[in-house]
Every structure is written in structure tokens, then in C-alpha cells.
Amino acid sequence: MLDLFILPTSLFNQSLTDVELYEEIYRQFDKQVETFLGGTDEKLNSNSEKSFFVPSNAIAAEYGEEIRGIDLVVYVYLCLLVFNNQEITVKLDINELAKRTRIKKTQLKHSINHLVREQLISESSRSGYYTVLELELLLG
């Protein structure tokens, strides 16, 4: 079974640092887990904001220290691109991601390579294109 959690599409439009993005991702995830476990009727997206889905395997990988917080932020951004483009394989603009997250380009490239090694994403035959593997299972 594929577990997903919901994030607002505006997440990367808020001028947050990578640490603040990481904290916001976890805040949203924890809120959804509490809502689910508590059996409350609280709406997860109560302000009717557009949202996108992120496979929770990335959270598990981060909990297990297989990936770092920066890797999680990059993974979530790739999931947003999949949602926005309605395509499984998306082009990642490193310059745009660096601007939105304030993460250095060299760190972003390292993070992408790490996500590929951990098999959370795969490289396409086209340069700069990546596939989020769990979303490929869901949407492919």
C-alpha cells in the first residue's frame, strides 16, 4: 500500500529557508498523523488551498537516516513538480530550486545524486529529468 501525505502547493512560495521548509514539511506530516490516529473530523486542508501528495516513504527514509533533511526538501519539490506538470518525469531546474530553498547548487546536486542512490527517484534518459518512483507506481 502506498501511503501519501498532503502539502500545500504554496509551500515553496513562502521564502522559507531549507530548515524552515523541512520543519514545515514535518509540521504538516505530524498534523496529518495526529488527525488520522486521533480519529478527528478535522479537515487536513481546511482553507481549501490547492495541495499535492507526497509519498511517505521519504519521511520513513529520513527517520531511518537513509536521507538527510535537504534530501527530503528536494524530494518534496520534485513531487510538487509532478503535480504541477501532471507528468511522471519532470525537469528539475537547479537554479529555480536554489532560489526557492536557499540551498547551494552543489548541495542540491549532491542531494539529487543521493536520492537516486537511495532509489527514491530515478534519472531519465533526458538530461536534468527525474522520476519520483513511488508516484510512478501511483500515476503511471
Rosetta silent file (secondary structure, phi, psi, omega in degrees, C-alpha in Angstrom):
SEQUENCE: MLDLFILPTSLFNQSLTDVELYEEIYRQFDKQVETFLGGTDEKLNSNSEKSFFVPSNAIAAEYGEEIRGIDLVVYVYLCLLVFNNQEITVKLDINELAKRTRIKKTQLKHSINHLVREQLISESSRSGYYTVLELELLLG
SCORE:     score description
SCORE:     0.000 S_00000001
   1 L     0.000  137.458 -179.955    0.000    0.000    0.000 S_00000001
   2 L   -95.438  118.307  178.051    1.245    3.456   -0.910 S_00000001
   3 L   -96.408  134.550 -179.041    0.909    5.994    1.906 S_00000001
   4 E  -125.786  153.747  168.087    0.720    9.650    0.957 S_00000001
   5 E  -128.259  162.807 -170.490    0.545   12.895    2.865 S_00000001
   6 E  -107.274  136.279  174.279   -0.727   16.260    1.700 S_00000001
   7 E  -131.239  150.842  177.993    1.179   19.521    1.411 S_00000001
   8 E   -72.758  142.595  179.582    0.026   22.928    0.145 S_00000001
   9 H   -65.772  -18.058 -179.973    1.236   23.874   -3.335 S_00000001
  10 H   -81.907    1.029 -174.823    2.310   27.251   -1.912 S_00000001
  11 H   -51.376  -43.987 -176.243    4.962   25.600    0.275 S_00000001
  12 H   -90.745    6.586  178.118    7.893   26.730   -1.885 S_00000001
  13 H  -102.152    8.796 -171.567    6.436   30.223   -2.487 S_00000001
  14 L   -99.618    7.571 -179.158    6.851   31.358    1.108 S_00000001
  15 L    55.682   42.460  178.282   10.518   32.462    1.041 S_00000001
  16 L   -93.065  151.557  173.891   11.445   29.896    3.675 S_00000001
  17 L   -75.349  171.311  178.548   14.965   28.608    4.261 S_00000001
  18 H   -60.973  -37.445  179.132   15.710   24.931    3.788 S_00000001
  19 H   -67.081  -42.792  178.486   15.461   24.413    7.558 S_00000001
  20 H   -65.987  -37.759  175.786   12.111   26.204    7.717 S_00000001
  21 H   -62.384  -46.356  178.877   10.838   24.157    4.751 S_00000001
  22 H   -57.291  -47.435  179.727   11.961   20.965    6.470 S_00000001
  23 H   -63.199  -39.914  179.541   10.188   21.985    9.684 S_00000001
  24 H   -67.423  -39.168  176.406    7.012   22.899    7.792 S_00000001
  25 H   -58.874  -47.235  179.721    7.008   19.543    5.966 S_00000001
  26 H   -68.033  -37.135  178.311    7.229   17.734    9.298 S_00000001
  27 H   -59.902  -45.633  178.746    4.650   20.004   10.908 S_00000001
  28 H   -64.722  -42.986  179.671    2.182   19.133    8.146 S_00000001
  29 H   -62.475  -49.003 -179.792    3.042   15.429    8.310 S_00000001
  30 H   -60.503  -40.489  178.445    2.690   15.292   12.105 S_00000001
  31 H   -59.787  -41.851 -178.781   -0.638   17.145   11.935 S_00000001
  32 H   -71.460  -36.811  177.103   -1.962   14.585    9.473 S_00000001
  33 H   -65.098  -44.732  178.858   -0.740   11.632   11.527 S_00000001
  34 H   -61.512  -41.610  179.183   -2.365   13.099   14.666 S_00000001
  35 H   -63.281  -43.777 -179.869   -5.613   13.688   12.770 S_00000001
  36 H   -66.051  -48.786 -177.182   -5.570   10.127   11.448 S_00000001
  37 H   -70.381  -32.601 -179.575   -4.650    8.473   14.758 S_00000001
  38 H   -79.945  -11.160  179.461   -6.989   10.664   16.768 S_00000001
  39 L    65.346   24.411 -178.924   -9.897    9.869   14.514 S_00000001
  40 L   -78.946  162.393  178.059  -10.897   13.524   14.398 S_00000001
  41 L   -95.462   10.086  179.848  -13.009   15.006   11.659 S_00000001
  42 L   -58.504  132.844  177.604  -10.638   17.958   11.296 S_00000001
  43 L   -74.416  135.353 -179.698  -10.064   18.759    7.649 S_00000001
  44 L   -72.071  -29.698 -179.012   -6.433   18.361    6.649 S_00000001
  45 L  -124.854   67.196 -168.146   -6.645   21.169    4.150 S_00000001
  46 L   -69.195  -20.153 -178.485   -9.191   23.354    5.896 S_00000001
  47 L   -95.581   14.701  177.102   -8.523   26.565    3.969 S_00000001
  48 L    57.806   25.959  177.607   -9.310   24.924    0.592 S_00000001
  49 L   -74.101  146.834  175.309   -5.799   25.675   -0.612 S_00000001
  50 L   -60.735  142.955 -178.007   -4.505   23.671   -3.559 S_00000001
  51 E  -139.670  167.451  178.134   -2.444   20.761   -2.379 S_00000001
  52 E  -137.716  163.467 -175.812   -0.291   17.930   -3.690 S_00000001
  53 E  -102.150  143.010  176.710    0.617   14.455   -2.498 S_00000001
  54 E  -127.473  126.845  175.711    3.980   13.241   -1.247 S_00000001
  55 E   -62.351  135.629 -176.521    4.732    9.549   -0.698 S_00000001
  56 L   -76.839   -3.233  177.138    5.523    8.972    2.961 S_00000001
  57 H   -61.627  -28.111  177.852    8.410    6.643    2.083 S_00000001
  58 H   -68.632  -37.652  176.502   10.632    9.738    2.040 S_00000001
  59 H   -64.729  -43.250  178.647    9.667   10.523    5.637 S_00000001
  60 H   -62.158  -40.812  179.307   10.470    6.927    6.591 S_00000001
  61 H   -65.606  -35.971  178.962   13.831    7.164    4.807 S_00000001
  62 H   -72.433  -41.246  175.316   14.617   10.383    6.665 S_00000001
  63 H   -58.132  -41.083 -178.941   13.563    8.854   10.007 S_00000001
  64 L   -80.807    5.076  178.435   15.855    5.916    9.244 S_00000001
  65 L    61.078   26.768  174.237   18.670    8.330    8.433 S_00000001
  66 L   -80.467  -28.895  175.547   18.956    6.999    4.886 S_00000001
  67 L  -129.825  163.774 -179.607   18.453   10.543    3.590 S_00000001
  68 L   -99.104  173.203  178.497   19.043   13.990    5.105 S_00000001
  69 H   -59.359  -40.306  178.284   16.647   16.866    5.652 S_00000001
  70 H   -61.988  -39.565  178.821   17.867   18.610    2.496 S_00000001
  71 H   -61.696  -40.546  179.099   17.143   15.435    0.529 S_00000001
  72 H   -63.275  -42.467  178.714   13.586   15.418    1.879 S_00000001
  73 H   -61.363  -44.233  179.384   13.079   19.037    0.811 S_00000001
  74 H   -64.376  -42.763  179.022   14.341   18.240   -2.712 S_00000001
  75 H   -59.920  -45.979  179.271   12.130   15.130   -2.890 S_00000001
  76 H   -62.286  -40.531  178.098    9.064   17.138   -1.877 S_00000001
  77 H   -61.642  -42.145  177.438    9.893   19.763   -4.515 S_00000001
  78 H   -62.227  -38.665  176.392   10.075   17.043   -7.179 S_00000001
  79 H   -62.700  -39.043  176.334    6.649   15.783   -6.054 S_00000001
  80 H   -62.354  -42.471  177.943    5.307   19.323   -6.459 S_00000001
  81 H   -61.151  -40.772  177.512    6.716   19.444   -9.996 S_00000001
  82 H   -60.033  -45.759  179.677    4.977   16.148  -10.803 S_00000001
  83 H   -62.683  -47.774 -176.869    1.704   17.594   -9.523 S_00000001
  84 H   -65.660  -37.736 -175.857    2.095   20.907  -11.376 S_00000001
  85 H   -92.532  -11.360 -176.635    3.145   19.327  -14.670 S_00000001
  86 L    53.025   36.207  178.563    0.889   16.268  -14.476 S_00000001
  87 L  -130.640  141.528  178.762    3.876   14.273  -15.750 S_00000001
  88 L   -70.053  -41.339 -179.857    5.698   11.438  -14.004 S_00000001
  89 E  -102.118  124.066 -174.099    9.091   12.533  -15.331 S_00000001
  90 E  -126.388  152.452  176.261    9.880   16.185  -14.699 S_00000001
  91 E   -86.653  129.471  178.321   12.707   18.582  -15.474 S_00000001
  92 L  -100.700  117.649  176.329   14.433   19.909  -12.383 S_00000001
  93 L   -91.944  102.717 -177.258   15.742   23.446  -12.720 S_00000001
  94 H   -58.412  -39.817 -179.748   18.562   23.575  -10.142 S_00000001
  95 H   -62.167  -43.748  179.457   18.717   27.389  -10.329 S_00000001
  96 H   -65.101  -43.880  179.457   14.993   27.715   -9.560 S_00000001
  97 H   -64.587  -39.795  177.818   15.201   25.222   -6.702 S_00000001
  98 H   -61.968  -39.562  179.857   18.249   27.004   -5.253 S_00000001
  99 H   -67.956  -41.412 -176.823   16.333   30.281   -5.352 S_00000001
 100 H   -75.573  -25.293 -175.080   13.222   28.803   -3.709 S_00000001
 101 H  -113.000  -12.899 -176.067   15.055   26.900   -0.961 S_00000001
 102 L    62.784   26.012  176.202   18.233   28.941   -0.442 S_00000001
 103 L   -95.947  138.019  179.715   20.224   25.698   -0.729 S_00000001
 104 L   -63.176  145.876 -177.800   23.543   25.910   -2.579 S_00000001
 105 H   -58.698  -37.888  179.439   23.566   24.372   -6.043 S_00000001
 106 H   -65.152  -38.211  177.178   26.366   21.963   -5.136 S_00000001
 107 H   -66.733  -38.121  178.786   24.330   20.696   -2.173 S_00000001
 108 H   -64.599  -42.916  178.919   21.287   20.300   -4.422 S_00000001
 109 H   -63.914  -41.011  176.929   23.262   18.250   -6.941 S_00000001
 110 H   -62.291  -41.825 -179.847   24.617   16.085   -4.132 S_00000001
 111 H   -63.254  -43.591  177.830   21.079   15.649   -2.809 S_00000001
 112 H   -59.226  -47.670  179.433   19.752   14.604   -6.222 S_00000001
 113 H   -60.773  -38.613  179.041   22.534   12.038   -6.552 S_00000001
 114 H   -66.827  -41.703  177.480   21.790   10.736   -3.069 S_00000001
 115 H   -63.116  -35.903  176.460   18.068   10.369   -3.833 S_00000001
 116 H   -66.353  -46.268  179.495   18.986    8.419   -6.984 S_00000001
 117 H   -60.795  -36.916  179.885   21.330    6.130   -5.000 S_00000001
 118 L   -81.844   -0.529  177.341   18.601    5.519   -2.416 S_00000001
 119 L    61.063   35.176  172.031   16.194    4.707   -5.277 S_00000001
 120 L   -89.913  -28.597  173.985   13.640    7.322   -4.293 S_00000001
 121 E  -134.188  164.048  174.721   13.998    8.953   -7.705 S_00000001
 122 E  -131.605  151.583  177.353   15.491    7.849  -10.999 S_00000001
 123 E   -81.880  142.046  175.561   17.272    9.753  -13.723 S_00000001
 124 L   -85.769  167.544  175.293   15.632    9.937  -17.100 S_00000001
 125 L   -69.856  -19.364  176.295   17.488    9.390  -20.332 S_00000001
 126 L   -88.469  133.775 -177.638   16.975   13.137  -20.887 S_00000001
 127 L   -59.888  130.300  176.765   19.457   15.337  -19.054 S_00000001
 128 L    84.131    2.654  180.000   18.034   17.070  -15.982 S_00000001
 129 E  -104.902  141.261 -177.641   14.835   14.981  -15.888 S_00000001
 130 E  -138.048  154.284  177.463   13.862   12.804  -12.933 S_00000001
 131 E  -119.668  131.002  173.156   11.064   10.421  -11.963 S_00000001
 132 E   -83.756  110.532 -168.865    9.688   10.082   -8.434 S_00000001
 133 H   -60.774  -41.931  179.578    9.477    6.298   -8.288 S_00000001
 134 H   -65.842  -35.865  178.281    6.592    5.976   -5.805 S_00000001
 135 H   -72.828  -28.439  175.748    4.484    8.432   -7.788 S_00000001
 136 H   -62.712  -39.910  177.204    5.268    6.467  -10.947 S_00000001
 137 H   -63.675  -38.088 -177.475    3.631    3.461   -9.279 S_00000001
 138 H   -77.587  -45.812 -172.395    0.602    5.556   -8.370 S_00000001
 139 H  -100.657  -17.046 -173.747    0.181    7.615  -11.540 S_00000001
 140 L   -70.514    0.000    0.000    1.986    5.509  -14.144 S_00000001
